[in-house]
Amino acid sequence: MSLGQFIGELGLSELQFALVVIGLLIILFVAILNLKLSRARRNAQMAGLTSHVGEFGKEPVFGSDMDGPKSESERSEPTLSSINLPSIYGPVNEVIDPRIDCVITLRFSQPIIGSEILEEISEWFKLDAKLTAKWMCEGFEVNDENIESWEQLQSHGQYAELQLAIQLASRRGPIGVLELSDFCSRSQILAETLGSQIDMPSVSAMLESAKDLDIIAADSDIQLSINVDFDGKHPFSEIEQLMIKRGFKISRSGNSFEFFSNGELIYFSAGFDLNKPISQITLLLDVPLVSQDQRPFERMLAESLEIAELFHGRLVDDNGINLTEAAVAAIRQHLDSLYSNLEVGGIAAGSSTARRLFS
């Protein structure tokens, strides 16, 4: 049977048959595309799960024995662990930073009022709950006094330029290709709607920058802990009284303590089970979130020694082995290297950029 006879048997004209074939091909293409996207998302989720398992599988370890040398089998080299634990720090300065953001610039031939821009991007704010990366918007304003400045958009402001930015990486990892592509597409549509010129980096270049930034963040995302092991056990009320007396504040959760200096969180304790007697206190330092100028490790170490003396305890690593001066020296050396790498990368520990990156 010829194709013409087959079409005739179906009761279709050649044009109708061609349209049916094209429709089927489009459906098949969409089905294949959805399958690939679904597989990519599943692989990404599995990779993320594996990454988190690896992070939580690592335990921070310090050296051994403050009371005397141990055998080779008992010694434990000091290491620092990667983390993904929440802690409360001061407010982050929310400004666009090209070191960690993909920045897209829109330039207007004539200043445009902020309310017009805000109306066009109003739908963007509804997407925030679905996004993993934080986006921001700033306008370059020329006010009545001819003073020019970048600021968050105000409805009454007059803006000659607009910057749109999305964060390339955080503790959750680098931005995904779909999310970055969608942001760039929305920015392109906005530029066309407002009749502006657009300066936009390529998606591939920004994805590479995101990967590089994520590597820097992963290498520097360190939480340092010091354990104070008591000879006996103490009720939480006794621990609470001591910690508050020493300048700690009880956390919002009510089961841990935080130490502040000049309004900045320096270090904090691990949580306690309030229904059980306590035989150990663990002090924690979120390294990239505290400025080196605060000398956070030295202060946490000194505090740990004071607590150990008060409770007739000792400093130990996570394997229960006594902490040595050699282990402490190794930690100091590692921290100096870490702070230096962050500084070279333009993301100084404790800076607003670091707090955004390690959020």
ABEGO torsion letter per residue (X at the ends): XBAAAAAAAAGBBAAAAAAAAAAAAAAAAAAAAAAAAAAAAAAAAAAAAAAAAAAAABBBBBBBEAAEBBBAAABBBBBBBBBBBBBBBBBBBBBBBAAABBBBBBBBABBBBAAAAAAAAAAAAAAAAABABBBBBBBBBBBAAGBBBBBBBBAABBBABBBBBBBABBAAEBBBAAAAAAAAAAAAAAAAAAGBBBBBBBAAAAAAAAAAAAAAAAAABBBBBBBBBBABBBBAAAAAAAAAAAGBBBBAAGABBBBBBGGBBABBBBBBBAABBBABBBBBBBAAABBAAAGAAAAAAAAAAAAAAAAGBBBBBAAGBBBBAAAAAAAAAAAAAAAAAAAAAGBBBGBAAAAAAAX
